[in-house]
Amino acid sequence: MSREMTRLRQRIDHIDRALVRQLAERQRLVEAIARLKADPRRVRDPVRIEAVLANVIQTAASGGLSRAIAEPVWRELMERCADHEAALLTAPPSPEPDGACCGCREGPIARAQGGSGQADP
């Protein structure tokens, strides 16, 4: 493999790590919003979804990101976040020591109770 290929892949790896940190922060905000909603029927807000997509598409266009990448990625991201939010709101209180909201061991409850912070294998 050429040095240039290695260098470019290292840059992608660096960006991936930064994206994971940003997505983790987004997840924490989704969890906080879920606690404010307190009703799993209010998880999906079509007006908000379309507003987020409009913002993403506009930002993608000005930032040089293809809409063909941005739109489906954000639709999937919002769907997964909505599922996580719903799981948080519908899960019965966990008798498990990790306190995971949906069995993930990485939610705020698990961290507050000294959970591993790692997803189940």
N, C-alpha and C positions, 0 to 999 in steps of 0.2 A: 504494500500500500504506500502511496506517495506521502511525502510530508504534508503536502497541501490537503490531501484527503484527511489525514489525521488531525491537522489543525482545525479544519472545518467541522469535523465530527466532535472535537473537543468543545468548540463554541456551541454546537447544538446541545451537547450534554449540559453545559453551563446554563443555557437558556431553559432547558427542561427542568433543571433543579429550581430555577427562579420561578417558573410556572407552577411547580408543585407547591412552593411556599405561598404563592399568591392564591392558588386554589384552596389551600388549607385555610387561609384567612377568609376567603369567600365563604367557605363552609361554616366557619365559626359565626359569621354574620347571619347566614341562613338559619343556624341554630338559635341565635338570639331573636331573630324575627319570628321563628316558630313559637318560641315561648310567649311572645307578645300576641300572636294570633290565637294560640291555645285551642284552636278548632281545626281538625284535619280537613274539614270540608272547605276551609278557606285557603288551603295550601296553593292551589293553582289559580292565578289571577290573570285571565286572558289579556286584559288591558295592560297590565304591568309587563307581561311576556312580550307583547308587541312593542311596547315602549323600549324595553331593554334591547330587543332585536334591532329596532330602528337606530338606537344609539350605537350599537356594535357595528352595524353596517356602515354608518356614517364614519365612525372612527376607523374602521378597516379601510374604507376608501381613501381617507386622508393619510393613513399610515402605510399604504402599499400592500395591504393584505387582501387577497382575493375574496370576494363575496362567496365564491363557491367553497371556500374553506371556512370562513368566519360564520356564516349563517348556520350550516348544519352542526358545526362544533358547538355553538352557543345554544342551539335548540336542544342538543343532547345534554349539554351541561345543565341547562335549566330543568330538564326532565329528571336527571339524576338527582339534582338538588331538591326538587319537589318530592321525589320518592324518599329521600333522606329525611326531609322535614316531616312528611307524613308518618314515617316510621317513628320518629322522635315523639310525635304527638299521640300515636296510637299504641305505643308499646306500654304494657303494664309495668308498674314499678318492678325493677329488676331485683330479684333476690341474690343475683350473682354478685360477688365482691367487686367485679370490675365496673359495675354500674353503667355498662354501655347502653346507649339509647336504643340501638338496633342490632346489637350483637357485634358491633364493629371494634370495640375496645379502644376507639380513638376519639370518642366524643368528649364533650366537656365534663360530663358526669364521671366518666372513667378516669380522666386526668385529675379531677378534684379528689377522687377517692384513692389516688395513688396507683391507678391502672398502668398497664405497660405502655400505653400510647401506641401500641403496634396492632395492626390488623391481624385477625386470626389467619393462620396459614391455610 
